[in-house]
């Protein structure tokens, strides 16, 4: 349900009050039945919307919605009717609420780009809607939005596949470690205390971890959460910090190259299709850079247009940004006209996609033995901590 702020007149007095309803029409009809003279109805944010943010729409559903919009407009159905029919098919509450806000704005006479912006859609979608609206090619803009979302979905699936194994193994390691240190080792400690014996060093190290977890576990968890929240706040509010961490992420072995090719493939896809659509270069770079999540790379891409404004050619502007490899720069320099530049961009895009796939497979192949080594070291530590006291137990009993 949507939240509305309503100014109305009742019994000679003007009131302002919040109401919840499915849409403006149903709210207006309800107020009319109550003999309320409505002066103004405005959409308003609510606590319910804040809760909905915790359940963001999946890319699959977002792609499906834009497909429905595209098919409806292609069939020459009025935009308002297409939106009304589409909203009925949306299952995610947050996404449904956003499109209801778009419909509400259009009914109020606002422009389509402004409605999408006020509804809280991401910059990439809002920019494409604005371009399609101004050029009269809204269907083509929707097609490109779908293409961009599908490419992002493909890359996200790849990243999830990469991260699943190490995260799963790490979780198992933590659970095993906590189980042994909390429930098993204290039993051996009490047994040896009865014989006035000392535990081996490796067992004492585990018992130290046990006492640390039992006495300070909640404090450690609280401290980690607090430091994380403070760090996230500073990170979100500091461009310099974002740039430093983003650049650091690119320097990680194997993972850094995956992040680089993932980011550049998304940028190049947007850049290629927008430039091919005869959109001005300033808008092409502006829209394409908004899809870059790595702050360091985004700032370097934004520098490209600054160099072009200073009279530097496109090829040299790409080179001055300092983020492209020799092969990419060679292909861009080899382009002598606009047609050649587009062909070079297409080749570069395919190369980055192939590199992303290759680097991802290499990273997954490298992670497995690394995680096995860490898991083996943990098992060795736990095994020695448990079995060394057992081996020494007969000697301690004889001495007793």
C-alpha positions as CSV (number, residue, x, y, z in Angstrom):
1,X,0.0,0.0,0.0
2,X,1.1,3.6,-0.6
3,X,1.2,6.4,1.9
4,X,-0.4,9.7,1.0
5,X,-0.3,13.1,2.6
6,X,-3.8,14.6,2.2
7,X,-4.9,18.2,2.7
8,X,-8.6,18.3,3.1
9,X,-11.4,20.5,4.3
10,X,-14.0,19.1,6.8
11,X,-16.6,21.0,8.8
12,X,-15.1,24.3,7.8
13,X,-11.5,23.5,8.9
14,X,-8.5,22.4,6.9
15,X,-6.5,19.3,8.0
16,X,-3.4,17.6,6.9
17,X,-3.3,13.8,7.5
18,X,-1.6,10.6,6.3
19,X,-3.7,7.9,4.7
20,X,-2.8,4.5,3.3
21,X,-4.4,3.2,0.1
22,X,-3.6,1.1,-3.0
23,X,-3.7,4.2,-5.2
24,X,-4.9,7.8,-5.4
25,X,-8.3,6.9,-7.0
26,X,-9.3,4.5,-4.3
27,X,-8.2,7.0,-1.6
28,X,-10.1,9.8,-3.3
29,X,-13.3,7.7,-3.5
30,X,-13.0,6.7,0.1
31,X,-12.7,10.3,1.2
32,X,-15.6,11.3,-0.9
33,X,-17.8,8.7,0.8
34,X,-16.8,10.3,4.1
35,X,-17.9,13.7,2.8
36,X,-14.4,15.1,2.9
37,X,-13.5,17.9,0.5
38,X,-10.0,17.0,-0.8
39,X,-7.6,19.9,-1.5
40,X,-4.4,18.0,-2.3
41,X,-3.1,14.4,-2.4
42,X,0.7,13.8,-2.3
43,X,2.6,10.6,-2.1
44,X,4.7,10.3,1.1
45,X,7.4,8.1,2.4
46,X,6.5,5.7,5.2
47,X,8.0,3.3,7.7
48,X,6.6,0.5,5.6
49,X,8.7,1.6,2.6
50,X,11.8,1.5,4.9
51,X,11.0,-2.1,5.7
52,X,10.5,-2.9,2.0
53,X,14.1,-1.8,1.3
54,X,15.2,-5.0,3.1
55,X,13.6,-7.0,0.4
56,X,14.9,-5.4,-2.9
57,X,13.6,-6.7,-6.2
58,X,15.6,-9.3,-8.0
59,X,17.1,-8.5,-11.3
60,X,15.0,-11.2,-12.9
61,X,11.8,-9.5,-11.8
62,X,13.1,-6.1,-12.9
63,X,13.9,-7.4,-16.4
64,X,10.5,-9.0,-16.6
65,X,8.7,-5.8,-15.7
66,X,10.6,-3.8,-18.4
67,X,9.9,-6.5,-20.9
68,X,6.2,-6.1,-20.1
69,X,6.5,-2.3,-20.6
70,X,8.3,-2.8,-23.9
71,X,5.8,-5.3,-25.3
72,X,2.8,-3.1,-24.2
73,X,4.3,0.0,-25.9
74,X,5.2,-2.0,-29.0
75,X,1.5,-3.0,-29.3
76,X,0.6,0.7,-29.3
77,X,-1.2,0.5,-25.9
78,X,-1.3,3.8,-24.0
79,X,1.5,4.1,-21.4
80,X,-0.9,4.6,-18.5
81,X,-2.8,1.4,-19.4
82,X,0.5,-0.5,-19.8
83,X,1.7,0.7,-16.3
84,X,-1.6,-0.3,-14.7
85,X,-1.5,-3.8,-16.2
86,X,2.2,-4.2,-15.3
87,X,1.7,-3.2,-11.7
88,X,-0.9,-6.0,-11.3
89,X,1.8,-8.6,-12.3
90,X,4.6,-7.3,-9.9
91,X,5.1,-9.5,-6.8
92,X,7.9,-7.6,-5.1
93,X,6.2,-5.0,-2.8
94,X,9.0,-2.4,-3.2
95,X,9.1,-2.6,-7.0
96,X,5.3,-2.5,-7.1
97,X,5.4,0.6,-5.0
98,X,7.9,2.3,-7.2
99,X,5.8,1.7,-10.3
100,X,2.7,2.9,-8.5
101,X,4.6,6.2,-7.8
102,X,5.5,6.4,-11.5
103,X,1.8,6.0,-12.4
104,X,0.7,8.5,-9.8
105,X,3.2,11.1,-11.1
106,X,2.0,10.6,-14.7
107,X,-1.6,11.0,-13.6
108,X,-0.6,14.3,-12.0
109,X,0.9,15.5,-15.3
110,X,4.6,15.0,-14.5
111,X,7.1,13.9,-17.2
112,X,8.1,10.2,-17.4
113,X,11.8,10.8,-16.5
114,X,10.8,12.9,-13.5
115,X,8.4,10.2,-12.3
116,X,11.1,7.5,-12.5
117,X,13.5,9.7,-10.7
118,X,11.1,10.5,-7.9
119,X,10.1,6.9,-7.6
120,X,13.7,6.0,-6.6
121,X,15.0,4.1,-9.6
122,X,18.7,3.9,-10.2
123,X,20.6,6.6,-12.2
124,X,21.2,4.3,-15.2
125,X,17.5,3.5,-15.7
126,X,16.4,7.2,-15.1
127,X,19.0,8.4,-17.7
128,X,17.9,5.9,-20.3
129,X,14.2,6.8,-19.7
130,X,15.1,10.5,-20.1
131,X,17.0,9.8,-23.4
132,X,14.2,7.7,-24.8
133,X,11.5,10.3,-23.7
134,X,13.4,13.2,-25.3
135,X,14.3,11.4,-28.6
136,X,10.9,9.7,-28.9
137,X,12.6,6.3,-28.9
138,X,11.2,5.0,-25.6
139,X,11.0,1.4,-26.8
140,X,14.6,1.4,-27.9
141,X,15.6,2.8,-24.4
142,X,13.6,0.0,-22.7
143,X,15.4,-2.5,-24.9
144,X,18.8,-1.1,-23.8
145,X,17.7,-1.1,-20.1
146,X,16.8,-4.8,-20.5
147,X,20.2,-5.5,-22.2
148,X,22.1,-3.8,-19.4
149,X,20.1,-5.6,-16.7
150,X,20.6,-9.0,-18.3
151,X,24.4,-8.4,-18.6
152,X,24.5,-7.3,-14.9
153,X,22.5,-10.4,-13.9
154,X,25.0,-12.7,-15.8
155,X,28.0,-11.1,-14.1
156,X,26.3,-11.3,-10.7
157,X,25.7,-15.0,-11.1
158,X,29.4,-15.4,-12.0
159,X,30.4,-13.5,-8.8
160,X,28.1,-15.5,-6.6
161,X,29.5,-18.7,-8.1
162,X,33.1,-17.5,-7.2
163,X,32.2,-16.5,-3.7
164,X,30.0,-19.4,-2.7
165,X,32.8,-22.0,-2.1
166,X,35.1,-19.9,0.1
167,X,32.2,-18.5,2.1
168,X,30.7,-21.9,2.7
169,X,34.1,-23.4,3.7
170,X,34.8,-20.4,6.0
171,X,31.5,-20.8,7.7
172,X,32.1,-24.6,8.3
173,X,35.6,-23.7,9.7
174,X,34.1,-21.2,12.2
175,X,31.4,-23.6,13.3
176,X,33.9,-26.5,13.8
177,X,36.3,-24.3,15.7
178,X,33.6,-22.9,18.0
179,X,32.2,-26.4,18.6
180,X,35.6,-27.9,19.6
181,X,36.8,-25.0,21.7
182,X,33.5,-24.5,23.6
183,X,32.2,-28.1,24.1
184,X,35.2,-30.5,23.8
185,X,38.4,-28.9,25.2
186,X,37.0,-27.9,28.6
187,X,36.3,-31.5,29.4
188,X,40.0,-32.4,28.9
189,X,41.0,-29.4,31.0
190,X,38.9,-30.6,34.0
191,X,40.3,-34.1,33.5
192,X,43.9,-33.0,33.6
193,X,43.2,-30.7,36.6
194,X,42.1,-33.8,38.5
195,X,45.6,-35.3,37.9
196,X,47.3,-32.0,38.5
197,X,48.7,-32.2,35.0
198,X,49.5,-29.5,32.5
199,X,48.1,-29.4,29.1
200,X,50.4,-29.2,26.0
201,X,51.0,-25.7,24.5
202,X,48.7,-26.3,21.5
203,X,45.8,-27.3,23.9
204,X,46.4,-24.3,26.1
205,X,46.2,-22.1,23.0
206,X,42.8,-23.5,22.2
207,X,41.7,-23.1,25.8
208,X,42.8,-19.5,25.7
209,X,40.5,-19.0,22.7
210,X,37.8,-20.8,24.6
211,X,38.1,-18.4,27.6
212,X,38.3,-15.4,25.2
213,X,35.1,-16.4,23.4
214,X,33.2,-17.3,26.6
215,X,34.2,-14.2,28.5
216,X,34.4,-11.6,25.8
217,X,32.5,-13.2,22.9
218,X,29.6,-10.8,22.9
219,X,31.8,-7.8,23.4
220,X,34.0,-8.9,20.5
221,X,30.9,-9.4,18.2
222,X,29.5,-6.0,19.3
223,X,32.9,-4.3,18.8
224,X,33.2,-5.8,15.3
225,X,29.7,-4.7,14.4
226,X,30.2,-1.2,15.7
227,X,33.5,-0.8,13.9
228,X,31.9,-2.1,10.7
229,X,29.0,0.3,10.9
230,X,31.4,3.3,11.6
231,X,33.6,2.1,8.7
232,X,30.7,1.8,6.4
233,X,29.4,5.3,7.3
234,X,32.8,6.9,6.7
235,X,33.2,4.9,3.5
236,X,29.8,6.1,2.1
237,X,30.5,9.7,3.0
238,X,34.1,10.0,1.8
239,X,34.9,9.9,-1.9
240,X,38.6,9.8,-1.0
241,X,38.2,6.7,1.1
242,X,36.1,5.0,-1.6
243,X,38.7,5.8,-4.2
244,X,41.5,4.4,-2.0
245,X,39.7,1.1,-1.2
246,X,38.5,0.7,-4.7
247,X,42.1,1.1,-6.0
248,X,43.3,-1.4,-3.3
249,X,40.7,-3.9,-4.4
250,X,42.0,-3.8,-8.0
251,X,45.5,-4.8,-6.7
252,X,44.4,-8.1,-5.1
253,X,45.9,-11.1,-6.9
254,X,43.4,-12.7,-9.3
255,X,40.4,-11.1,-7.7
256,X,41.5,-7.6,-8.7
257,X,41.6,-8.6,-12.4
258,X,38.1,-10.1,-12.1
259,X,36.8,-6.9,-10.6
260,X,38.5,-4.9,-13.3
261,X,37.1,-6.9,-16.2
262,X,33.7,-7.1,-14.6
263,X,33.5,-3.3,-14.2
264,X,34.9,-2.5,-17.7
265,X,32.6,-5.0,-19.5
266,X,29.6,-3.3,-18.0
267,X,30.9,0.2,-18.9
268,X,31.9,-0.8,-22.4
269,X,28.5,-2.4,-23.0
270,X,26.7,0.8,-22.1
271,X,29.3,3.0,-23.9
272,X,29.1,0.9,-27.2
273,X,25.3,0.8,-27.4
274,X,24.8,4.5,-26.5
275,X,27.5,5.7,-28.8
276,X,26.0,3.6,-31.6
277,X,22.7,5.3,-31.0
278,X,24.2,8.7,-32.0
279,X,23.8,10.1,-28.5
280,X,26.2,13.0,-27.6
281,X,29.5,11.8,-26.2
282,X,29.0,13.8,-23.0
283,X,25.8,11.9,-22.2
284,X,27.3,8.6,-23.3
285,X,30.1,9.0,-20.8
286,X,27.9,10.3,-18.1
287,X,25.3,7.5,-18.3
288,X,27.9,4.8,-18.8
289,X,30.0,5.9,-15.8
290,X,27.0,5.7,-13.5
291,X,26.9,2.0,-13.9
292,X,30.5,1.6,-12.6
293,X,30.5,0.5,-9.0
294,X,34.3,0.8,-8.5
295,X,34.9,4.4,-7.4
296,X,38.5,4.6,-8.6
297,X,37.5,3.3,-12.1
298,X,34.5,5.6,-12.3
299,X,36.5,8.7,-11.5
300,X,39.1,7.8,-14.1
301,X,36.3,7.3,-16.7
302,X,34.8,10.6,-15.8
303,X,38.3,12.2,-16.5
304,X,38.0,11.0,-20.1
305,X,35.4,13.7,-21.0
306,X,37.5,16.3,-19.2
307,X,40.4,15.6,-21.5
308,X,38.1,15.7,-24.5
309,X,36.8,19.2,-23.5
310,X,40.5,20.3,-23.4
311,X,40.8,19.4,-27.1
312,X,42.4,15.9,-26.6
313,X,41.2,13.3,-29.1
314,X,39.2,10.3,-27.9
315,X,42.0,7.8,-28.2
316,X,44.5,10.0,-26.3
317,X,41.8,10.7,-23.6
318,X,41.4,7.0,-23.1
319,X,45.1,6.6,-22.8
320,X,45.5,9.5,-20.3
321,X,42.9,8.0,-18.0
322,X,45.5,5.3,-17.2
323,X,43.1,2.4,-16.7
324,X,43.3,0.6,-20.1
325,X,45.7,-2.1,-21.1
326,X,47.9,-1.9,-24.2
327,X,45.6,-4.1,-26.4
328,X,42.6,-1.9,-25.7
329,X,44.6,1.3,-26.4
330,X,46.0,-0.2,-29.6
331,X,42.6,-1.0,-30.9
332,X,41.2,2.5,-30.1
333,X,44.3,4.2,-31.7
334,X,43.8,2.0,-34.9
335,X,40.3,3.5,-35.4
336,X,40.4,6.2,-38.0
337,X,36.8,7.2,-38.2
338,X,33.5,6.8,-36.3
339,X,32.7,3.4,-37.9
340,X,36.1,2.1,-37.1
341,X,35.8,3.4,-33.5
342,X,32.5,1.5,-33.1
343,X,34.0,-1.7,-34.5
344,X,37.0,-1.3,-32.1
345,X,34.6,-0.8,-29.1
346,X,32.7,-4.0,-30.1
347,X,36.0,-6.0,-30.2
348,X,37.2,-4.6,-26.9
349,X,33.9,-5.4,-25.3
350,X,34.1,-9.0,-26.4
351,X,37.7,-9.2,-25.2
352,X,36.8,-8.0,-21.8
353,X,33.9,-10.5,-21.6
354,X,36.3,-13.3,-22.5
355,X,38.9,-12.1,-20.0
356,X,36.2,-11.9,-17.3
357,X,35.2,-15.5,-17.9
358,X,38.8,-16.7,-18.1
359,X,39.9,-14.8,-14.9
360,X,36.9,-16.0,-13.0
361,X,37.6,-19.6,-13.8
362,X,41.2,-19.1,-12.8
363,X,40.1,-17.6,-9.5
364,X,37.7,-20.4,-8.7
365,X,40.5,-22.9,-9.6
366,X,42.9,-21.2,-7.2
367,X,40.5,-20.7,-4.3
368,X,39.8,-24.4,-3.8
369,X,43.4,-25.5,-2.9
370,X,43.9,-22.3,-0.8
371,X,40.7,-23.1,1.2
372,X,41.8,-26.7,1.6
373,X,45.1,-25.6,3.0
374,X,43.5,-23.3,5.6
375,X,40.9,-26.0,6.4
376,X,43.8,-28.6,6.8
377,X,45.7,-26.2,9.2
378,X,42.6,-25.7,11.3
379,X,42.0,-29.5,11.5
380,X,45.6,-30.0,12.4
381,X,45.5,-27.4,15.2
382,X,42.3,-28.9,16.6
383,X,43.5,-32.5,16.3
384,X,46.8,-31.8,18.1
385,X,44.9,-29.8,20.8
386,X,42.7,-32.9,21.4
387,X,45.0,-35.9,20.8
388,X,48.2,-34.7,22.4
389,X,46.6,-34.7,25.9
390,X,45.2,-38.2,25.2
391,X,48.7,-39.4,24.3
392,X,50.2,-37.9,27.5
393,X,47.3,-39.1,29.7
394,X,48.8,-42.6,30.6
395,X,52.1,-40.9,31.6
396,X,50.3,-38.4,33.8
397,X,48.3,-41.2,35.5
398,X,51.4,-43.2,36.3
399,X,53.0,-40.1,37.8
400,X,49.9,-39.5,39.9
